[in-house]
Amino acid sequence: MDYQHAWDRPVIAGLKFLRKDENNRSTMKLQVGRNELLSALSAVIGVVERRQTLPVLSNFLLDLRDDELVVTGTDLEIELEARARVQNLAPGRATVPARKLFDICRGLPEGAEISLEVGGDKALLKSGRSRYSLSCLKADEFPALGRVTDGRELSMAQAQLRSLIERTQFAMAQQDVRYYLNGTLLEVDAGRVRAVATDGHRLALSEATLETGISERIQVIVPRKAILELQRLLDSTDEPAKVRISATQIEVDLDVVRLTTKLIDGRFPDYERVVPESGDKKLQADREMVKRALARTAILSNEKFRGVRLTIDGSKLSLQTHNPEHEEAEEDLEVGYEGGPIEIGFNVNYLLDALGALNSEQFVMELKNADSSGLIHALDDESSKYVVMPMRL
């Protein structure tokens, strides 16, 4: 037996092991509070789809620089980026499984301290007596939409932008073949910002007075998913939302969170032609009273068509529904009304959505005839308007 040869083998194997370990040494290392990290992950997780065409899209991109960790998620159409203050022990870039990292952090105790170390294709997360090893993908494989560097810029209070979205988003279409309806029109000119959404059966419009510094009128269609993400991220404060609009993208910077999305390339309908002029029949009523009555009568409406018949004569508003099981509901309400008697049908859900978006005690519904759209707005405030198409019952 060649003792020298036998002695050399474990030495050589050990050398190979050391070299392999050296190649996998930590490329990124940080310490951070659980709440701080979870806040950043929560802001970004909404854009990460559970099923992805590219494996790397199921991951967060973590970019550690200075005393800041930048967490990025994307689905190739929308990109979300959030920042967290951390203790930087070794800067670097890496990708980690988004849902798993989010769920682990969410499951850790309040106030826990987290240590995260990434080396090669593994990430090691430690917190107290807990240890988690996650598989990583190369950071170079992670796609980026890029910042909006050209176009126009404006700033508005987050509360204003959130209000515009909340008062219109429900009217967006969902997966309509008319792809330009699957989003919200954002219109900006010198003195106002306006949001408009429609699915072809109803339309919601809301505007805010604002000196934008933009002289010409700009119209862009923001995709549905981006609108819903913005609604989730915006708060009701006067903190600024910085909006940058280019020909193909829009970017909304909320300081610690930034959303960038591609725009829908299409032509939005001429919504101003859809909004009817003042009707000669005007109903004025308590918003909550009518909303609750509609919700009750909706219980016995046709589940497919959701129709409700409104009969107005004098100060009496009658709401009627029925269904294929021959069940019926009727409610009579005292309202203020100007105009002749009218009987008209609407989708009850559309009326409920419109009334739910208003925040006034009293509302006005303007009507012309049974074949014309109804116009709903708050009493003495027409900054938000809702158009509902009639239906035959």
N, C-alpha and C positions, 0 to 999 in steps of 0.2 A: 504493500500500500504506500502511495506517495503522501507521507505525512505533511510535507510542505504544501502540496496542492490542497489537501483537506483543510489545512489551517487557513489558507488564503480565501477560501470561498465565503465564509461568514464575514471576513473583513471587507471583501469586495461588495458583498450584499449590503453590509452596513454603510459603506460609502455611497452606494446608489440610493439607499434610503435617506441619507442625510441630504444628498443633492435634491431629491424629490421634495423633501420637506422645505428646503431652502427656496425652491421655486414657488411653493405654496404659502410662503410667509405672508403675514398680514399686509394688505395694501390700503386698508382703511380701518380706523379704530376711533370710537367715540363713546362718550358717556352722556346720558340725557335723562331727564325726569320722564316718567311714564306719561304724565298728563300733557307735557309739552310735545312729546313725539306723537301721542295719539291725536292731538288736535290737528297736527299737520297731515297725518294719515287720513283722518276723517274728512278733511277738506278735499282730498284727492281721490278717495276710493270710489266715488260715484261714477267716475268716467271709465273705470276698469271693468270691462265686460267679463262674465264668467266663461264665455266661450269665445275664443279668439282664433283668427286664421294664422297669426304668428305667435309662437310661444312667448316671445319677449314682451308682447302686449299684456300678458297676465302679470307682469312684474312692475314694481316701482323702480324708477331710476333714483338712486341716492347719490347726491353730489355734495361732498363734504369739503368746505373751504372756509378758512378763517374760523370764526366761532359760530358758523351757520351751516345747517344741513338743509339742502334743497331737495324736496321730494316731488317727483314728477310722474304723472300718469297720463296715458293717451290711448285713444282708440283709432288713431290716424285722422279723425275728423275734428276732435276736440282734445285740447291739452290743458291739464290743470297742474299748477305748480304752487307748492306751499313751502314756507320756510319755518324752521324751528331753531331756537338758540340751543347750542350743545357745547360740550367740552371736547374740543378737537385734539385728539391724541395722535392721529396720523391721517392727513387728508387723502382723498381718493374718490373714485367713482365706482359704483357697482349697481347691479340690479338684483332685487330680491322678490320672491313671490308675494304679490300684493295682498291677497286675501288672507294668506297664512300669517304674514307679519301683522296685519291689522287685527286679526282675531286674537293672536297671542298678546298683543299690547292691550287690547280691550279686556282680556281676561285677567291681566295682572292687577294687583291691589292698587288702590288710590295712593299716589305719592311714592310709588316704587321707583327705584333707580335702575336704569337699564344700561348695560354695557353691550355694545355691538361691535364685532370685529369681523371683517371680511377678508378672506384670502383665497385666491384662485377661484374655484367654483363652489365654495362653501361660505356661509355666513354663520357665525356663532353668536347667539344672543344669550346673555346671562342677566338674571335679576334675582337677588337673594339666593335661594337654593335651587332655583329653576335654571335649566339650560336647554336651549333649542338650537338644533343644527339645520340650516335651510340650504337648499341648492340654489346656486346663482347662475346667471347667464352673463355673457360679456356685455359690458356697458357700451361698447362700440356698436352693438347690434340694435341698441334702442333708438327708434326713430324720433325725430323732433320736428315740430311744425315751424319753429323759428319765430323770432319776435317780429311784430309789426313795426317796421321802421319808417314807412312812408304813409301817405294818407293824411287824414285830419284827426285832430285831437280835441276833446272837450272833457270837462270835469263837472260832475253833479253829485249831490248828496246821495249816499247809498239808499236812504229812505225814499227819495224821489224815484230812483230807478226801480227799487223793489215794488213800489206802489204801481208803477206802470205795468210791470210784469204780472203782479197779482191780479190786477183788474182786467187783464186781457188773455192770459195764457190758456184758460179753460176753453177758449173758442178755437184754438189751433186744431187742425186736422191731424189724424193719426194714420200714417201709412197710406195716405191718399195717392192715387195715381197722378193727381195734379200735385207734383212734388213741391211746387212753390207755396202750397198751402200748409205744408208740414213744418211750420215755423211762424215767427212773428216778424212783421214788418217794423223796422225801426227807422223813423223819419226824423231828420234833424234839419232845422234851418236856423236863421239868425236869432229868433226869439222863443223857440220852443223845441221840445223833444216829444215825439208822439209814437205810441205803440199801437199796432193794429193786428188783429188776428181774426181769421174766418175759416170755417170748414165748408162754406158754401150754403149752409142752412141758417147760420146766425153769424153776427159780426160784433166784435168788441173793440172799442176805440178808447184810448185814454191819453191825455196829454198833460205835460208839465211846462209851465212858463219858465224859460231859462235863457239867459244871455250866453249863447254858445260860442260866439266869436266866429261862427261859420256863416258866411254870407249866402252861399248857394244852397239849394235843397239837396240833401243826400238821402237816398233810400237804399236800405240793405235788408235782406231777409236772413234772420238769425235762426238756425235750426232748432227744432223742438227740444232736443236733448240739452243743448247749451242753455236755452231759456230756463228749463227746469233746474239745471245746476246753478244758474245764477240766482234763481229764487231761493234756493237752499242756502247759498253762501252769503247773500246780502243781508245786512241787518237794518234795523229801523233807526239809525242815527244819522247825524249830519257829517259823519266821516266821509271823505271823498271817494268816489269811484271814478277812476281815470279811464276814459274810453278812447281807444285809437281805432280808426276805421280806415281800411285800405280797400282796394277793388275786390279782393278775394278773401280777406280775413277781418275779424274784429277781435280786439283784445280789451279785456276789462281788468284793470289792476286795482286790487283792494288792499294794497300794502303788503300784508303777509301772504295773500293768495292772489294768483293771477290766472285768469282763464283766457285761452286763445282758441278760436274756432274758425273753421272754414265757413264761408257764407254759402247760402243756397243760390246757385246761378239760375235765375229765372225772373220772370216779370210778374210782380204781384198785381192782382186785379185793381182796377180803378175804384178804390173803396169809397171815394167821395160821391160817386154816382149811386152807390148802394144805400147810403144814409139818406132816408127820406126827409123831405121838408116837413115843417110843422103840420100836423094833421088838424082837422077841424073838430076832432073828438079827443078830449083830454080827460084822463082819469087821474085823480090824485088820491093817494091812500097811504096808510101806515105800512111801512115796508115789512116789519116783522109780522104784523097781523096777516098780511096777504101771503107772505112766505110760509107761515105755519099752516094756513088754510090750504095752500097748494100742496104742501108736503103730505097733508092728511088725505086729500082727494087723490093724490098720486098713488096711494096704496091700492086702489081699485082700478087703476088705469090699465089699458092694454100694455102688457110687458114689452111687446115688440114696437108699437108705434108711440106709446106714451102720450097720447093726445088728451088735452083738456079743453072743454068748451067754455068760453067766457061770454056771458050774456050781461050786457050793461043797459040799464034803463033807469033814468033818473039817478037817484043816489044808491041804487041797489046793484051790486055786482054778484052774479051767480056763477059758481064754478061747478062744472059737472064732468064726471068721468064714468066710463063703463068698460067692461072687458068681455071676452068671449064666453065667460062662465055666467053671463047675464047678471053680474053684480054691478051695482051703481053707487056712486057717491055724489052728494050735492052739498054745497056750502053757500050760504047767502051772507054777504058782508055789506056794511054801510060804508060808502066811499064818497068822495067829492067827484063830480062829473059835469063836464060841459060838452054838449052835443046831442045828436039824436041817438035813438036806440041802435045797438049793434050786437051781432052775434058772430064770434070769430073763434077759430080753433088754433091752438099752439101746442108744440111739444112742451110738456110740463117741466122736463129737465132743463130746457133752455131758459125758461122763465126763472126757475130756481137759481140757476147759475148766475144770471144777470142780477137778480135781487141780492144774491149772496155777495157779489162783488162790490155793491154799493155800501157806503158806511153812513148814510144819512137816515134820519128817522122817517122822512116822507119821500116818496118817489112819484114820478109822473110817467104815465104811458100815453103816448100820442098815437092815434089811429085815424085812418081815412075810411076804409071799408073792409069787408071780409076777405078781399083778395090782395090787400096791400100789407106790407111789412109793418110791424109795430116798433115804435121807438121808445126805449126806456132810458131814463136818466134821473138823477137826484133832483129834488126840488131846489131851484135857484142855483144849480151847479151843473153845467153841461160839459165839464172837462172830461167826463167819462160818459160814453153813450153805448147803448146796446141795441142792435137791430135783430129782430127775430122774424123769420119768414112764417107766414100762416100755413096751416094745414087743414085739409078737408076732413071732416069727421062724419 
